[in-house]
């Protein structure tokens, strides 16, 4: 577009950040020179006791834990948007009307609208991948969640079935659900068997809403006077976490709410908005940092073209035009994948069934 330079575009892109997204905190970005990601996974944390042996006797040797390698390819994540002839004509009219006006904000906003759309598009897909895999133990790309099937990027972290649990009673059955006295202790106990000391329980907003409506949550989070007066009051997340901190048996476990919406647009134009973190699932983890977002600089930044380009972090945005039919194209491009480190040390719990069936 006339009158706007690469320097202007870089300034616009630099103003964007990833604060609305969970994945940069859960999977801090790390640059790599390769288009693959690799992690070593071992069983750490188990305290193997030494033996009592007679002096002069051979000391028994213990088994060294096997280390497995989890790896995959870093996919190209891309999104495109176009301004066609009518929209470009509208921009030209705006430019003419503002020729004597020092305030060109409306023009810049119109020009940058597609830039922001493409920036958010890349971040939203990274968010979808990160949250989907940590709530299912895998991520699978199909024509129902991606405009085109790219099965070579499917990842299954092979979490043992013994670490995928159900609950005593569905949390939707408020009277019989036992999230704090049965279900959470079962997950913590399972973690102990693999040397994991869970501090955080991740769940989405819909699952949290079911949790706080259970009779057990209402009773255990209520004050003495509230219980005495038999006044039922649904607790907040802060109330639940305060209660959990007081329960020695739960080892200071804290709930982390995942409140996020991502819209997927398919090839036929249909759109579906979902929370990528699966409903009725709780992830038990030792840390809030679950892995790394491995990313590589797009090759587009190294090739001389007529496109106007800007890059911030792992995402590049570029603009170029076509002559016939005339249109301006904006693209957001990133090579990245949020890889879940030590997924095998986590426990997944399905809160809608007595055994895992997702």
PAZADREN-705006 format. One line per field, with one value per residue (C-alpha): x negated, y, z; residue number from 1. Coordinates in steps of 0.02 Angstrom, whole numbers, plus 32768, in hexadecimal, padded with zeros to 4 digits. Example, Ala and Ser with C-alpha at 12.3 -4.5 7.8 and 13.67 -1.06 7.14 Angstrom:
<recs>
u: (7D99, 7D54)
v: (7F1F, 7FCB)
w: (8186, 8165)
n: (1, 2)
</recs>
This chain:
<recs>
u: (8000, 7FC4, 7F6E, 7F47, 7E9A, 7E48, 7E11, 7EC8, 7EF7, 7E6B, 7EA7, 7F57, 7F1E, 7EAC, 7F45, 7F92, 7F71, 7FA5, 7FF0, 80A0, 805B, 8029, 7FAA, 7F17, 7F1D, 7F3F, 7EC4, 7E44, 7E06, 7D56, 7D08, 7CBB, 7C56, 7CB3, 7D62, 7D6F, 7D87, 7D3B, 7D48, 7D01, 7D7B, 7D44, 7D90, 7D48, 7D78, 7D7F, 7D16, 7CCC, 7C8D, 7BDF, 7BC6, 7B71, 7AE0, 7A59, 79AD, 7943, 79DE, 7A0D, 7A81, 7B26, 7B3E, 7BE2, 7C3B, 7C1B, 7CBF, 7CD5, 7CD4, 7D47, 7D42, 7DDE, 7DCE, 7E2E, 7E2D, 7E4F, 7EE5, 7EFD, 7F90, 7FD7, 806F, 809C, 8116, 813A, 8177, 81CE, 81EB, 8280, 8224, 8187, 81F1, 823A, 818A, 815D, 81F4, 81C3, 8113, 8152, 81C9, 8140, 80BD, 80C5, 80E8, 8053, 80B8, 80A6, 80D4, 8170, 8109, 8083, 8107, 8159, 80B0, 807C, 8120, 80E6, 803A, 808B, 80FE, 806B, 8002, 8092, 80B3, 8006, 800E, 80BC, 8083, 7FEB, 8063, 80D8, 8049, 8004, 80A9, 80EF, 8058, 8047, 80FD, 80FC, 8047, 8044, 8070, 80BD, 80DD, 8176, 81E5, 8258, 81D8, 8163, 8180, 8124, 80E7, 802F, 8021, 7F62, 7F6B, 7FD9, 7F87, 7FB3, 7F4E, 7F76, 7FAB, 7FC1, 8076, 8057, 8040, 80E7, 816B, 8225, 8283, 82E9, 8386, 83A1, 838B, 842F, 8486, 8472, 84AE, 843C, 83A1, 8307, 8283, 8221, 8231, 8222, 81F0, 8163, 8113, 8117, 80B8, 8038, 8020, 8004, 7F83, 7F26, 7F0F, 7EAA, 7E4E, 7EB9, 7EF4, 7F87, 7F9F, 801A, 80BE, 80E9, 819D, 8207, 828F, 831F, 82CF, 82AC, 8363, 8397, 8319, 8353, 8408, 83EB, 8430, 8383, 8336, 83C0, 83B2, 82F5, 82DC, 8364, 833D, 8372, 8403, 843F, 8443, 849B, 8523, 852F, 851A, 84D9, 8465, 8401, 8349, 82D5, 822E, 81D8, 8246, 821B, 8160, 8163, 81B9, 813A, 80A9, 80F0, 80FE, 805A, 808E, 8097, 7FE7, 800E, 805A, 809B, 8118, 80E7, 817D, 8168, 81E3, 81C4, 8226, 81DE, 8240, 8219, 824D, 8252, 823A, 82F6, 82FC, 8355, 8316, 8316, 82E1, 82A2, 8234, 81A3, 818A, 8200, 829F, 82AA, 81ED, 8171, 80B5, 804A, 7F9B, 7F03, 7EE7, 7F3F, 7EB6, 7EDC, 7E5E, 7E1B, 7E5F, 7DDA, 7DD6, 7D6D, 7D64, 7DCD, 7D62, 7DCA, 7D68, 7CC6, 7D04, 7D07, 7DB8, 7E2A, 7E8D, 7E8D, 7E57, 7E4E, 7E28, 7E49, 7E13, 7E3E, 7EBD, 7E9D, 7F20, 7F0E, 7F74, 7F6D, 7FE1, 8021, 803E, 80D1, 8148, 8103, 80FA, 808A, 805B, 8027, 7FDA, 7FA7, 7F25, 7ECA, 7E6B, 7E93, 7ECD, 7EF0, 7EA1, 7ED8, 7E40, 7E51, 7F08, 7EEB, 7EDC, 7F8C, 8037, 80D5, 817F, 8228, 82AC, 8344, 8322, 82DC, 8254, 81F8, 824C, 8214)
v: (8000, 80AD, 8114, 8088, 803A, 7F9F, 800B, 8036, 7F7F, 7F4C, 7FCE, 7F88, 7ED3, 7F03, 7F44, 7E96, 7E1C, 7D6E, 7D9E, 7D60, 7CB0, 7C26, 7BCA, 7C44, 7C27, 7B6C, 7B54, 7BE2, 7C03, 7BC9, 7BE2, 7B4E, 7B45, 7AA7, 7A7D, 79F1, 79EA, 7968, 7947, 78C5, 787A, 781A, 77E6, 7861, 787E, 77CD, 77BB, 770C, 76D3, 768F, 75E0, 75A8, 753A, 74DC, 752B, 74DD, 74A3, 74D8, 7570, 754A, 75AD, 7608, 761A, 76B8, 7702, 76F8, 779C, 77AA, 782C, 7889, 78E6, 792B, 79A9, 7A61, 7A8D, 7B2C, 7B8D, 7C0C, 7C79, 7CEE, 7D7D, 7DE9, 7E99, 7E9A, 7F28, 7F76, 7F79, 7FC0, 8048, 8071, 8083, 80F8, 8166, 816B, 819D, 822C, 826C, 826E, 82C2, 8363, 830B, 82E1, 8259, 81C3, 8143, 8108, 80E4, 8088, 8022, 7FF3, 7FBF, 7F61, 7F03, 7E6F, 7E74, 7E5D, 7DD6, 7D70, 7D8A, 7D4C, 7CBC, 7C73, 7C89, 7C3C, 7B9E, 7B8E, 7BA1, 7B1D, 7AA0, 7ABF, 7AB3, 7A23, 79B3, 79D0, 79A4, 7906, 78CE, 78DF, 7954, 7919, 7983, 7959, 79B4, 79D7, 7A44, 7A7D, 7ABA, 7A27, 7984, 7981, 78DF, 78E2, 7960, 78F4, 78D5, 7854, 7863, 77AF, 77D6, 772D, 76F5, 76E3, 77A0, 77C3, 77BA, 77C8, 7809, 77BC, 780D, 7889, 793D, 7964, 78FD, 797F, 7916, 787F, 78D1, 78CA, 7935, 7962, 78C9, 7842, 7880, 78FB, 7886, 77F9, 7864, 789B, 77E7, 77B0, 783A, 77FD, 7753, 77A3, 781E, 78B4, 7932, 798D, 7A45, 7A7A, 7A3B, 7A88, 7A8A, 7AF6, 7B6D, 7AF5, 7A6B, 7AE5, 7B1B, 7A66, 7A51, 7AE7, 7AB2, 7A09, 79F5, 79C8, 7A69, 7AD5, 7A84, 7A7D, 7B30, 7B7A, 7BD4, 7B8E, 7C0A, 7BE4, 7B29, 7B4C, 7BAE, 7B2C, 7BB2, 7B65, 7BDA, 7BAD, 7BD1, 7C31, 7BF1, 7C58, 7C05, 7B57, 7B79, 7BC3, 7B25, 7AB6, 7B12, 7AE5, 7A2B, 79D7, 7937, 7993, 79D5, 7A8A, 7A5C, 7AF4, 7AFB, 7B59, 7B90, 7B90, 7C12, 7C20, 7C20, 7BFA, 7BFF, 7B81, 7BAD, 7B19, 7B15, 7B28, 7BC7, 7B7B, 7BB8, 7B63, 7BB7, 7B45, 7B42, 7AD5, 7A8C, 79F7, 79FB, 7987, 796F, 799B, 799B, 7980, 79C9, 79EE, 7A97, 7B21, 7B16, 7A7B, 7A84, 7AF6, 7B46, 7B18, 7B94, 7BBA, 7C5E, 7C51, 7C45, 7CD3, 7D4E, 7D1B, 7D28, 7DCD, 7DEA, 7E7D, 7E56, 7ECB, 7E63, 7E72, 7DF5, 7DF1, 7D58, 7CBA, 7D09, 7D60, 7DCC, 7DFE, 7E61, 7E5B, 7E80, 7E29, 7E88, 7E2E, 7E21, 7EAA, 7E7F, 7E95, 7DF6, 7DEE, 7D4F, 7D17, 7C8C, 7C2E, 7B8B, 7B51, 7AC5, 7AC7, 7A22, 79D8, 79A4, 7911, 78F3, 7844, 788F, 78D7, 7891, 78B3, 789E, 7895, 78E0, 78A0, 77E5, 7763, 7738, 7795, 7783, 781D)
w: (8000, 7FD3, 8059, 80D4, 80DF, 8128, 81BA, 81DD, 81D4, 8249, 82C7, 82BE, 82D2, 8363, 83C1, 83C8, 8457, 848F, 8537, 8508, 84ED, 8566, 84FA, 850D, 85CA, 85C2, 8533, 8531, 847F, 8452, 83A6, 834C, 82A9, 8276, 823C, 82BC, 8378, 83EA, 84A4, 8517, 8592, 862B, 86CF, 874E, 8801, 8843, 88E1, 88D3, 897C, 8994, 89DB, 8A7B, 8A4A, 8AA6, 8AA4, 8A1D, 89BC, 890B, 8909, 88AF, 880F, 87EF, 8749, 86E8, 86AA, 85EE, 8590, 84FC, 8474, 8441, 839E, 830B, 827E, 8296, 8229, 81C5, 820C, 8192, 8178, 80EA, 80D0, 8038, 8012, 7F6A, 7EEF, 7F49, 7FF0, 7FA1, 7F4F, 7FFA, 803E, 7FAE, 7FD7, 808F, 805F, 7FF3, 8078, 80FB, 808F, 80F8, 819C, 820B, 8260, 81EF, 8274, 8219, 817D, 81DE, 823A, 8195, 814E, 81EB, 8204, 819C, 81EF, 829B, 8257, 8214, 82B2, 831E, 82A6, 82BF, 837C, 8384, 832B, 839D, 8431, 83EA, 83D5, 8483, 84E1, 847B, 8497, 8552, 856E, 8503, 8505, 8448, 83B9, 8317, 827C, 8214, 8198, 822C, 8284, 81F8, 8146, 80FC, 8147, 817A, 81DB, 81DA, 8269, 82DA, 8383, 8407, 84A8, 84D6, 8589, 85DE, 85F1, 86AC, 86B1, 865D, 86E5, 86FB, 8794, 881F, 87DA, 874E, 8787, 8730, 87B7, 883E, 88D1, 88B8, 886B, 88DC, 8887, 8925, 8993, 890C, 885F, 8884, 8905, 8885, 8808, 888A, 88C0, 880C, 87F9, 8892, 8841, 87B3, 8822, 87F2, 8873, 8824, 884D, 87C5, 877F, 86D6, 8699, 8627, 865F, 8639, 86A3, 8731, 872C, 8749, 87D5, 883B, 882E, 887F, 892F, 896D, 8929, 8971, 8A1C, 8A28, 89EE, 8A5D, 8AFE, 8BA7, 8BB4, 8B04, 8B2B, 8BD0, 8B78, 8AEC, 8A66, 89C5, 8967, 88CB, 88EF, 887D, 883C, 88C3, 8948, 8906, 88FF, 89AD, 89EC, 8991, 89E3, 8A8D, 8A67, 8A92, 8A3A, 8993, 89A3, 8977, 88CE, 886F, 87E0, 8742, 86DA, 861C, 85DC, 8522, 847F, 83D3, 8331, 82AA, 81F8, 8180, 80C4, 80A5, 8110, 81A6, 824E, 82F7, 8399, 8424, 84BD, 847E, 852C, 852B, 8593, 862A, 8636, 86BF, 86A2, 873D, 872C, 8796, 8743, 86E4, 8661, 85FA, 856D, 84E5, 8448, 83C8, 8337, 829E, 823F, 819E, 8102, 80B8, 8123, 80CD, 8019, 7FBA, 7F79, 7F57, 7FF4, 8089, 8120, 81DD, 8265, 8320, 8382, 8323, 82AD, 8207, 81B1, 80FB, 807E, 7FC0, 7F2F, 7E94, 7DF3, 7DA4, 7DF5, 7E64, 7F1B, 7FB2, 800F, 80C6, 810C, 81B9, 81BC, 8245, 8255, 8305, 8374, 8431, 846A, 8511, 8575, 85ED, 85C3, 8608, 86B8, 86B0, 86DA, 8676, 86C8, 8671, 86E2, 8682, 8691, 8708, 868B, 8601, 8557, 84F4)
n: (1, 2, 3, 4, 5, 6, 7, 8, 9, 10, 11, 12, 13, 14, 15, 16, 17, 18, 19, 20, 21, 22, 23, 24, 25, 26, 27, 28, 29, 30, 31, 32, 33, 34, 35, 36, 37, 38, 39, 40, 41, 42, 43, 44, 45, 46, 47, 48, 49, 50, 51, 52, 53, 54, 55, 56, 57, 58, 59, 60, 61, 62, 63, 64, 65, 66, 67, 68, 69, 70, 71, 72, 73, 74, 75, 76, 77, 78, 79, 80, 81, 82, 83, 84, 85, 86, 87, 88, 89, 90, 91, 92, 93, 94, 95, 96, 97, 98, 99, 100, 101, 102, 103, 104, 105, 106, 107, 108, 109, 110, 111, 112, 113, 114, 115, 116, 117, 118, 119, 120, 121, 122, 123, 124, 125, 126, 127, 128, 129, 130, 131, 132, 133, 134, 135, 136, 137, 138, 139, 140, 141, 142, 143, 144, 145, 146, 147, 148, 149, 150, 151, 152, 153, 154, 155, 156, 157, 158, 159, 160, 161, 162, 163, 164, 165, 166, 167, 168, 169, 170, 171, 172, 173, 174, 175, 176, 177, 178, 179, 180, 181, 182, 183, 184, 185, 186, 187, 188, 189, 190, 191, 192, 193, 194, 195, 196, 197, 198, 199, 200, 201, 202, 203, 204, 205, 206, 207, 208, 209, 210, 211, 212, 213, 214, 215, 216, 217, 218, 219, 220, 221, 222, 223, 224, 225, 226, 227, 228, 229, 230, 231, 232, 233, 234, 235, 236, 237, 238, 239, 240, 241, 242, 243, 244, 245, 246, 247, 248, 249, 250, 251, 252, 253, 254, 255, 256, 257, 258, 259, 260, 261, 262, 263, 264, 265, 266, 267, 268, 269, 270, 271, 272, 273, 274, 275, 276, 277, 278, 279, 280, 281, 282, 283, 284, 285, 286, 287, 288, 289, 290, 291, 292, 293, 294, 295, 296, 297, 298, 299, 300, 301, 302, 303, 304, 305, 306, 307, 308, 309, 310, 311, 312, 313, 314, 315, 316, 317, 318, 319, 320, 321, 322, 323, 324, 325, 326, 327, 328, 329, 330, 331, 332, 333, 334, 335, 336, 337, 338, 339, 340, 341, 342, 343, 344, 345, 346, 347, 348, 349, 350, 351, 352, 353, 354, 355, 356, 357, 358)
</recs>
